[in-house]
């Protein structure tokens, strides 16, 4: 009887250990979720880095000359130069 009891206890302990490793805090499920979160964060970080590079380039253009400022004023505010004629075609 003690061998059966020892075997049953060992099986229960093995099941509890396997459950804890798979689902418990810091288990395989947690690790999988963390890896997924890290991947998503890395994608977002890369997107933001690209946006920062674009903004840095725009800052340099705005600091260096008037062409970028003029282009920005034309596109964002619809400004024209005094010697130009504005023509708007409406379909």
N, CA, C and O atoms as a GROMACS GRO file, in nm:
protein
  364
    1UNK      N    1   0.082  -0.119   0.000
    1UNK     CA    2   0.000   0.000   0.000
    1UNK      C    3   0.087   0.126   0.000
    1UNK      O    4   0.049   0.224  -0.064
    2UNK      N    5   0.196   0.126   0.066
    2UNK     CA    6   0.280   0.245   0.072
    2UNK      C    7   0.343   0.275  -0.064
    2UNK      O    8   0.369   0.391  -0.095
    3UNK      N    9   0.367   0.174  -0.146
    3UNK     CA   10   0.422   0.196  -0.280
    3UNK      C   11   0.317   0.266  -0.366
    3UNK      O   12   0.349   0.359  -0.440
    4UNK      N   13   0.190   0.223  -0.355
    4UNK     CA   14   0.082   0.286  -0.431
    4UNK      C   15   0.062   0.431  -0.385
    4UNK      O   16   0.041   0.520  -0.467
    5UNK      N   17   0.069   0.452  -0.256
    5UNK     CA   18   0.053   0.586  -0.202
    5UNK      C   19   0.169   0.676  -0.248
    5UNK      O   20   0.146   0.791  -0.285
    6UNK      N   21   0.288   0.626  -0.246
    6UNK     CA   22   0.406   0.699  -0.292
    6UNK      C   23   0.396   0.731  -0.441
    6UNK      O   24   0.429   0.841  -0.483
    7UNK      N   25   0.350   0.634  -0.519
    7UNK     CA   26   0.333   0.654  -0.663
    7UNK      C   27   0.225   0.758  -0.691
    7UNK      O   28   0.244   0.846  -0.776
    8UNK      N   29   0.113   0.750  -0.622
    8UNK     CA   30   0.004   0.845  -0.639
    8UNK      C   31   0.049   0.986  -0.600
    8UNK      O   32   0.016   1.083  -0.668
    9UNK      N   33   0.123   0.998  -0.491
    9UNK     CA   34   0.175   1.127  -0.447
    9UNK      C   35   0.271   1.184  -0.551
    9UNK      O   36   0.268   1.303  -0.580
   10UNK      N   37   0.356   1.100  -0.606
   10UNK     CA   38   0.451   1.142  -0.710
   10UNK      C   39   0.378   1.192  -0.834
   10UNK      O   40   0.418   1.292  -0.894
   11UNK      N   41   0.273   1.122  -0.874
   11UNK     CA   42   0.196   1.163  -0.992
   11UNK      C   43   0.128   1.297  -0.968
   11UNK      O   44   0.130   1.385  -1.055
   12UNK      N   45   0.067   1.313  -0.850
   12UNK     CA   46   0.001   1.439  -0.817
   12UNK      C   47   0.102   1.553  -0.815
   12UNK      O   48   0.075   1.661  -0.867
   13UNK      N   49   0.217   1.529  -0.757
   13UNK     CA   50   0.322   1.631  -0.752
   13UNK      C   51   0.370   1.668  -0.894
   13UNK      O   52   0.392   1.785  -0.924
   14UNK      N   53   0.385   1.568  -0.980
   14UNK     CA   54   0.428   1.592  -1.118
   14UNK      C   55   0.324   1.675  -1.193
   14UNK      O   56   0.359   1.765  -1.269
   15UNK      N   57   0.196   1.645  -1.172
   15UNK     CA   58   0.089   1.720  -1.237
   15UNK      C   59   0.088   1.864  -1.187
   15UNK      O   60   0.075   1.957  -1.267
   16UNK      N   61   0.102   1.884  -1.057
   16UNK     CA   62   0.105   2.020  -1.002
   16UNK      C   63   0.225   2.099  -1.055
   16UNK      O   64   0.213   2.217  -1.086
   17UNK      N   65   0.338   2.033  -1.063
   17UNK     CA   66   0.458   2.099  -1.115
   17UNK      C   67   0.440   2.138  -1.262
   17UNK      O   68   0.475   2.249  -1.302
   18UNK      N   69   0.386   2.047  -1.341
   18UNK     CA   70   0.363   2.076  -1.483
   18UNK      C   71   0.263   2.191  -1.499
   18UNK      O   72   0.283   2.278  -1.584
   19UNK      N   73   0.157   2.192  -1.419
   19UNK     CA   74   0.058   2.299  -1.425
   19UNK      C   75   0.122   2.433  -1.388
   19UNK      O   76   0.099   2.534  -1.456
   20UNK      N   77   0.202   2.434  -1.282
   20UNK     CA   78   0.267   2.556  -1.238
   20UNK      C   79   0.364   2.608  -1.345
   20UNK      O   80   0.369   2.729  -1.370
   21UNK      N   81   0.438   2.519  -1.407
   21UNK     CA   82   0.532   2.561  -1.511
   21UNK      C   83   0.459   2.616  -1.634
   21UNK      O   84   0.509   2.708  -1.700
   22UNK      N   85   0.344   2.561  -1.664
   22UNK     CA   86   0.272   2.603  -1.784
   22UNK      C   87   0.188   2.728  -1.760
   22UNK      O   88   0.192   2.821  -1.841
   23UNK      N   89   0.114   2.733  -1.650
   23UNK     CA   90   0.013   2.838  -1.632
   23UNK      C   91   0.046   2.932  -1.516
   23UNK      O   92  -0.004   3.044  -1.514
   24UNK      N   93   0.126   2.892  -1.424
   24UNK     CA   94   0.155   2.974  -1.305
   24UNK      C   95   0.230   3.101  -1.338
   24UNK      O   96   0.271   3.122  -1.452
   25UNK      N   97   0.247   3.186  -1.236
   25UNK     CA   98   0.318   3.312  -1.254
   25UNK      C   99   0.461   3.285  -1.301
   25UNK      O  100   0.534   3.209  -1.238
   26UNK      N  101   0.499   3.348  -1.411
   26UNK     CA  102   0.631   3.327  -1.467
   26UNK      C  103   0.640   3.199  -1.548
   26UNK      O  104   0.749   3.156  -1.586
   27UNK      N  105   0.526   3.138  -1.574
   27UNK     CA  106   0.523   3.013  -1.650
   27UNK      C  107   0.532   3.036  -1.800
   27UNK      O  108   0.552   3.148  -1.846
   28UNK      N  109   0.516   2.930  -1.873
   28UNK     CA  110   0.528   2.935  -2.018
   28UNK      C  111   0.425   3.029  -2.081
   28UNK      O  112   0.456   3.100  -2.177
   29UNK      N  113   0.305   3.031  -2.029
   29UNK     CA  114   0.201   3.119  -2.083
   29UNK      C  115   0.239   3.266  -2.062
   29UNK      O  116   0.221   3.348  -2.152
   30UNK      N  117   0.290   3.299  -1.945
   30UNK     CA  118   0.335   3.436  -1.919
   30UNK      C  119   0.451   3.474  -2.012
   30UNK      O  120   0.454   3.586  -2.065
   31UNK      N  121   0.543   3.384  -2.032
   31UNK     CA  122   0.658   3.410  -2.119
   31UNK      C  123   0.610   3.434  -2.262
   31UNK      O  124   0.659   3.524  -2.329
   32UNK      N  125   0.516   3.352  -2.308
   32UNK     CA  126   0.463   3.367  -2.444
   32UNK      C  127   0.395   3.503  -2.459
   32UNK      O  128   0.415   3.572  -2.559
   33UNK      N  129   0.315   3.542  -2.359
   33UNK     CA  130   0.248   3.672  -2.364
   33UNK      C  131   0.348   3.788  -2.363
   33UNK      O  132   0.329   3.886  -2.434
   34UNK      N  133   0.452   3.775  -2.282
   34UNK     CA  134   0.554   3.880  -2.277
   34UNK      C  135   0.628   3.893  -2.410
   34UNK      O  136   0.655   4.004  -2.455
   35UNK      N  137   0.659   3.780  -2.474
   35UNK     CA  138   0.727   3.784  -2.603
   35UNK      C  139   0.638   3.851  -2.708
   35UNK      O  140   0.687   3.927  -2.791
   36UNK      N  141   0.509   3.822  -2.704
   36UNK     CA  142   0.415   3.885  -2.797
   36UNK      C  143   0.410   4.036  -2.772
   36UNK      O  144   0.411   4.115  -2.867
   37UNK      N  145   0.404   4.076  -2.645
   37UNK     CA  146   0.401   4.218  -2.610
   37UNK      C  147   0.530   4.289  -2.654
   37UNK      O  148   0.526   4.402  -2.703
   38UNK      N  149   0.642   4.222  -2.635
   38UNK     CA  150   0.771   4.280  -2.675
   38UNK      C  151   0.776   4.300  -2.825
   38UNK      O  152   0.823   4.403  -2.873
   39UNK      N  153   0.727   4.203  -2.901
   39UNK     CA  154   0.726   4.215  -3.048
   39UNK      C  155   0.640   4.333  -3.092
   39UNK      O  156   0.680   4.410  -3.179
   40UNK      N  157   0.523   4.346  -3.031
   40UNK     CA  158   0.435   4.457  -3.066
   40UNK      C  159   0.500   4.590  -3.030
   40UNK      O  160   0.489   4.686  -3.106
   41UNK      N  161   0.567   4.598  -2.916
   41UNK     CA  162   0.633   4.721  -2.874
   41UNK      C  163   0.748   4.754  -2.967
   41UNK      O  164   0.770   4.872  -2.998
   42UNK      N  165   0.823   4.654  -3.014
   42UNK     CA  166   0.933   4.678  -3.106
   42UNK      C  167   0.884   4.735  -3.238
   42UNK      O  168   0.948   4.822  -3.296
   43UNK      N  169   0.770   4.684  -3.286
   43UNK     CA  170   0.712   4.737  -3.409
   43UNK      C  171   0.673   4.883  -3.391
   43UNK      O  172   0.701   4.967  -3.477
   44UNK      N  173   0.609   4.914  -3.279
   44UNK     CA  174   0.570   5.052  -3.252
   44UNK      C  175   0.692   5.142  -3.236
   44UNK      O  176   0.693   5.254  -3.286
   45UNK      N  177   0.795   5.093  -3.169
   45UNK     CA  178   0.918   5.171  -3.152
   45UNK      C  179   0.981   5.203  -3.287
   45UNK      O  180   1.026   5.316  -3.309
   46UNK      N  181   0.985   5.105  -3.377
   46UNK     CA  182   1.044   5.127  -3.509
   46UNK      C  183   0.964   5.231  -3.587
   46UNK      O  184   1.022   5.315  -3.655
   47UNK      N  185   0.832   5.224  -3.578
   47UNK     CA  186   0.746   5.321  -3.644
   47UNK      C  187   0.774   5.463  -3.591
   47UNK      O  188   0.783   5.559  -3.667
   48UNK      N  189   0.788   5.474  -3.458
   48UNK     CA  190   0.815   5.604  -3.397
   48UNK      C  191   0.955   5.655  -3.431
   48UNK      O  192   0.974   5.775  -3.448
   49UNK      N  193   1.052   5.565  -3.440
   49UNK     CA  194   1.187   5.605  -3.479
   49UNK      C  195   1.186   5.662  -3.621
   49UNK      O  196   1.252   5.763  -3.648
   50UNK      N  197   1.112   5.598  -3.711
   50UNK     CA  198   1.102   5.647  -3.848
   50UNK      C  199   1.037   5.785  -3.851
   50UNK      O  200   1.083   5.874  -3.923
   51UNK      N  201   0.933   5.803  -3.773
   51UNK     CA  202   0.865   5.934  -3.765
   51UNK      C  203   0.961   6.040  -3.710
   51UNK      O  204   0.962   6.153  -3.759
   52UNK      N  205   1.041   6.004  -3.610
   52UNK     CA  206   1.140   6.097  -3.554
   52UNK      C  207   1.243   6.136  -3.659
   52UNK      O  208   1.283   6.252  -3.667
   53UNK      N  209   1.286   6.038  -3.740
   53UNK     CA  210   1.383   6.069  -3.846
   53UNK      C  211   1.322   6.167  -3.947
   53UNK      O  212   1.389   6.260  -3.992
   54UNK      N  213   1.195   6.145  -3.982
   54UNK     CA  214   1.128   6.235  -4.075
   54UNK      C  215   1.117   6.376  -4.017
   54UNK      O  216   1.143   6.475  -4.087
   55UNK      N  217   1.080   6.385  -3.890
   55UNK     CA  218   1.068   6.516  -3.826
   55UNK      C  219   1.203   6.585  -3.814
   55UNK      O  220   1.213   6.706  -3.832
   56UNK      N  221   1.308   6.508  -3.784
   56UNK     CA  222   1.442   6.566  -3.775
   56UNK      C  223   1.485   6.622  -3.910
   56UNK      O  224   1.545   6.730  -3.917
   57UNK      N  225   1.454   6.550  -4.017
   57UNK     CA  226   1.486   6.600  -4.151
   57UNK      C  227   1.410   6.726  -4.184
   57UNK      O  228   1.464   6.819  -4.244
   58UNK      N  229   1.284   6.731  -4.143
   58UNK     CA  230   1.203   6.850  -4.167
   58UNK      C  231   1.257   6.969  -4.089
   58UNK      O  232   1.257   7.082  -4.139
   59UNK      N  233   1.303   6.945  -3.966
   59UNK     CA  234   1.360   7.053  -3.884
   59UNK      C  235   1.485   7.110  -3.952
   59UNK      O  236   1.502   7.231  -3.959
   60UNK      N  237   1.571   7.020  -4.003
   60UNK     CA  238   1.693   7.066  -4.071
   60UNK      C  239   1.656   7.149  -4.193
   60UNK      O  240   1.715   7.254  -4.217
   61UNK      N  241   1.558   7.102  -4.270
   61UNK     CA  242   1.515   7.177  -4.388
   61UNK      C  243   1.462   7.315  -4.351
   61UNK      O  244   1.491   7.414  -4.418
   62UNK      N  245   1.384   7.321  -4.245
   62UNK     CA  246   1.328   7.450  -4.202
   62UNK      C  247   1.436   7.544  -4.150
   62UNK      O  248   1.425   7.666  -4.167
   63UNK      N  249   1.539   7.490  -4.088
   63UNK     CA  250   1.646   7.574  -4.034
   63UNK      C  251   1.741   7.623  -4.143
   63UNK      O  252   1.798   7.732  -4.131
   64UNK      N  253   1.759   7.544  -4.249
   64UNK     CA  254   1.859   7.577  -4.351
   64UNK      C  255   1.814   7.684  -4.449
   64UNK      O  256   1.893   7.771  -4.486
   65UNK      N  257   1.691   7.680  -4.490
   65UNK     CA  258   1.655   7.775  -4.595
   65UNK      C  259   1.508   7.809  -4.594
   65UNK      O  260   1.428   7.759  -4.515
   66UNK      N  261   1.477   7.897  -4.686
   66UNK     CA  262   1.339   7.945  -4.695
   66UNK      C  263   1.253   7.857  -4.784
   66UNK      O  264   1.131   7.868  -4.780
   67UNK      N  265   1.313   7.772  -4.865
   67UNK     CA  266   1.236   7.688  -4.958
   67UNK      C  267   1.138   7.598  -4.883
   67UNK      O  268   1.022   7.587  -4.920
   68UNK      N  269   1.186   7.534  -4.779
   68UNK     CA  270   1.099   7.444  -4.703
   68UNK      C  271   0.990   7.522  -4.631
   68UNK      O  272   0.876   7.476  -4.621
   69UNK      N  273   1.026   7.640  -4.580
   69UNK     CA  274   0.926   7.724  -4.512
   69UNK      C  275   0.820   7.768  -4.611
   69UNK      O  276   0.701   7.767  -4.582
   70UNK      N  277   0.866   7.809  -4.729
   70UNK     CA  278   0.772   7.853  -4.833
   70UNK      C  279   0.680   7.739  -4.875
   70UNK      O  280   0.560   7.757  -4.890
   71UNK      N  281   0.737   7.622  -4.894
   71UNK     CA  282   0.656   7.506  -4.933
   71UNK      C  283   0.553   7.474  -4.825
   71UNK      O  284   0.437   7.442  -4.855
   72UNK      N  285   0.595   7.481  -4.702
   72UNK     CA  286   0.504   7.454  -4.590
   72UNK      C  287   0.391   7.557  -4.585
   72UNK      O  288   0.275   7.522  -4.564
   73UNK      N  289   0.425   7.684  -4.604
   73UNK     CA  290   0.325   7.790  -4.603
   73UNK      C  291   0.227   7.772  -4.719
   73UNK      O  292   0.107   7.795  -4.702
   74UNK      N  293   0.277   7.733  -4.834
   74UNK     CA  294   0.190   7.713  -4.949
   74UNK      C  295   0.094   7.596  -4.927
   74UNK      O  296  -0.025   7.607  -4.954
   75UNK      N  297   0.147   7.484  -4.879
   75UNK     CA  298   0.062   7.365  -4.865
   75UNK      C  299  -0.032   7.374  -4.745
   75UNK      O  300  -0.148   7.335  -4.755
   76UNK      N  301   0.016   7.424  -4.632
   76UNK     CA  302  -0.066   7.426  -4.511
   76UNK      C  303  -0.161   7.544  -4.505
   76UNK      O  304  -0.273   7.532  -4.456
   77UNK      N  305  -0.116   7.660  -4.555
   77UNK     CA  306  -0.196   7.782  -4.538
   77UNK      C  307  -0.249   7.837  -4.670
   77UNK      O  308  -0.325   7.935  -4.670
   78UNK      N  309  -0.211   7.776  -4.781
   78UNK     CA  310  -0.260   7.822  -4.910
   78UNK      C  311  -0.206   7.958  -4.951
   78UNK      O  312  -0.273   8.031  -5.025
   79UNK      N  313  -0.086   7.994  -4.906
   79UNK     CA  314  -0.029   8.125  -4.938
   79UNK      C  315   0.029   8.128  -5.079
   79UNK      O  316   0.073   8.026  -5.132
   80UNK      N  317   0.028   8.247  -5.139
   80UNK     CA  318   0.090   8.268  -5.269
   80UNK      C  319   0.179   8.391  -5.261
   80UNK      O  320   0.164   8.474  -5.172
   81UNK      N  321   0.274   8.400  -5.356
   81UNK     CA  322   0.363   8.517  -5.362
   81UNK      C  323   0.291   8.634  -5.428
   81UNK      O  324   0.195   8.615  -5.503
   82UNK      N  325   0.338   8.755  -5.401
   82UNK     CA  326   0.271   8.874  -5.459
   82UNK      C  327   0.269   8.873  -5.612
   82UNK      O  328   0.175   8.926  -5.672
   83UNK      N  329   0.371   8.814  -5.677
   83UNK     CA  330   0.376   8.816  -5.823
   83UNK      C  331   0.308   8.696  -5.888
   83UNK      O  332   0.321   8.677  -6.009
   84UNK      N  333   0.239   8.616  -5.812
   84UNK     CA  334   0.174   8.497  -5.864
   84UNK      C  335   0.023   8.520  -5.877
   84UNK      O  336  -0.035   8.607  -5.813
   85UNK      N  337  -0.037   8.438  -5.961
   85UNK     CA  338  -0.182   8.440  -5.978
   85UNK      C  339  -0.234   8.303  -5.933
   85UNK      O  340  -0.186   8.199  -5.978
   86UNK      N  341  -0.330   8.304  -5.845
   86UNK     CA  342  -0.388   8.181  -5.792
   86UNK      C  343  -0.507   8.141  -5.878
   86UNK      O  344  -0.599   8.220  -5.899
   87UNK      N  345  -0.504   8.018  -5.928
   87UNK     CA  346  -0.613   7.967  -6.010
   87UNK      C  347  -0.663   7.839  -5.944
   87UNK      O  348  -0.586   7.747  -5.918
   88UNK      N  349  -0.793   7.836  -5.919
   88UNK     CA  350  -0.852   7.717  -5.859
   88UNK      C  351  -0.953   7.661  -5.958
   88UNK      O  352  -1.044   7.732  -6.002
   89UNK      N  353  -0.936   7.535  -5.993
   89UNK     CA  354  -1.025   7.470  -6.088
   89UNK      C  355  -1.122   7.383  -6.009
   89UNK      O  356  -1.081   7.293  -5.936
   90UNK      N  357  -1.250   7.411  -6.025
   90UNK     CA  358  -1.354   7.334  -5.956
   90UNK      C  359  -1.426   7.250  -6.059
   90UNK      O  360  -1.475   7.301  -6.159
   91UNK      N  361  -1.433   7.123  -6.034
   91UNK     CA  362  -1.501   7.033  -6.130
   91UNK      C  363  -1.649   7.027  -6.103
   91UNK      O  364  -1.721   6.956  -6.173
   0.00000   0.00000   0.00000
